[in-house]
Amino acid sequence: MSATDRTKLRIRFTKLGKIRWTSHRDVARMWERAFRRVQLPLSYSEGFSPRPRVSFGLALPTGHESVAEFLDVELNDMLGVDLPTLAPRLSAALPEGVDASAVSVLEPGGPSLQEDVTSCSWLWRAVTTDGDELPTAQVTDRVEAVLAAPAAVISRNRKGTLVAEDVRPGIKELKVVGPPATDGTDLTGGVWLEAELAAQPRSVRPAEVLSALGPGLEERDVRRTHQWILRQGARLEPLAGTVPDGATEAPHALERAS
């Protein structure tokens, strides 16, 4: 079967709760098992060790949560595939904390997730490394100073070597916010930050933002809330070019996460 005969689906999913400590490779195996359980007509690679044609988006660091992960999967055909019910069926076949929140069919010949995503939105809590109280006003002052600065140089580890890099161009938005609504989980303490950080040409992570804000800060409760692509100047999510409008919050998944 040629590539033009196959159908590619894009799936948005969550990774919440204890499963945030699961490696990317294990998450990939979970999805392969879920695809088999719902009997999707997967397309496989050729060669001695055929693998399902599944590709994931930007890597999520182990220990971080997300309500905006994406993967693409190729099917040999769409016979028997009911798109409106596919997301809940996949969620039922996945471990607790991983939920499919939306599915769409992709147009042929489009860019991959790795190529297309230009930035990500993050929410996390900043705390002091020594356990002292962290005044919100102090963090707000540091944020304003970084946003006003022409450069924010930090040390990055590149293959065992520390190099100085300016992360300021990759900090698109950064602000102090209140703690997110939860189902009773205690998320008090520290200061909550929200940011849109570049994914290209080099990605910036929340921990690197804290380095730019100054010494003595560590990240806690990091969650990726959106991934963004650009279409004719408009910022959209990768799922069929739609604006999330809260859809990526996946409230059913938040309730299931432990």
C-alpha angles and dihedrals in degrees: 000000000000124000090250090062094055127087122222122210126196117211127195114207144169133236109197140155125004093348089071085086091061115107123245091248092055091047089053090053090050090055093048090053091047091051090053092047093055089042099236113180094242123196114228133207120247129247136061095316108037114199131189111266096248124144127185130210128235115342116258113216113244110262095031122109127219141189091185112059121139139198135176122218128186122220128197090224142342097240109137093003110129105195097194091059099034098090096055091042091053091046090055090053094049130079120265111283096032113089134166106230101178143001131199138171115248126222112246119262098023124144121271122255090252090056098039108047110089102175145001134216118227138188121196146147123249118210134173119263092229098047096250122143113276112215114220091219091057092053091045090054091050091049092051091048093053093047090050094047122095090221140017109198119193135168115257127190109234112182092326096318124105112229130179115240135174109233096176094097088056095054100087096166133004131171144152113252139173124267116281122254112264140177092258100302111144107241097159123127128062125036124290120229131192123196145166107219129188121255094187144089083000124357124236121210131204092250089057090051088055089051088054090050091059141266128315100043131118132183126244135178095011115189130179107219103178144007117208138207128185124236117177090332094312121119110228138164118255095247104099090318095286129151107244097221090185096316093115091060087081097199093190089059093047090055092052096047115100 
